[in-house]
């Protein structure tokens, strides 16, 4: 899970539905991407950063939680 993205969404009151719509995917697809079942595209990541969290870096928003990193 991208914990920083989730935290920033909560801080700003951005819903999963709103963010998914902004990047042109379904809520289910967004959920799969957050769980790591599939990956965010570069375009999706930049859209999220540029249009919703312009004061945050891509690296910060899309840091993978330590418990999900593989050795």
Buried (B, 14 or more C-beta within 10 A) or exposed (E): EBBBBBEBBEEEEBEBEEBBEBBEBEBEBBBBBBEEEEEBEEEBBEBBBEEBBEEBEBEBBBBEEEEEEEE
